[in-house]
Structures are given as C-alpha cells and as structure tokens.
Amino acid sequence: MQGKKTGGRVAGTPNRLTKELRTVLRDMIAAELDALPTTLEGLPPKERLDVVIKLLPFCLPKVNAVKSD
C-alpha cells in the first residue's frame, strides 16, 4: 500500500535553484560573447583559429554525407 504524496512542488514546476543557476550561466555566457572579439584579437593566429574551430559546431549545423543509390 502506497501513501499519497503531499506537499512539495507541483509536477512541471521548475526547481528554483536550477532556474537561478541557468540565469547566472546565461548572464556569464552573454558577457563572454560580448568580450570574444577583443579576446580573439589578443591571441596568436594559431590559437585564434583553434578557438574559432571549436566554436563552429555551436554556430553551424553538421553536414551529413548524402549517399546516392
């Protein structure tokens, strides 16, 4: 016999801590994106290219090879 759950969050209600953490992370990422051009200018060309290559998957979708039958 199982008891009925009482109290706690209603189903579908986001966790307050998770919501706050997402807000903090979103603000931090926005600040870093604003500073990115200046940061890239200060890097040597090879490092700059490495950073750009690592960021590409977040900007462009991956292309899948198309096979013809």
Secondary structure, DSSP 8 states (H G I E B T S, - for coil): ------SS--TT---HHHHHHHHHHHHHHHHHHHHHHHHHHTS-HHHHHHHHHHHHHHHS---------
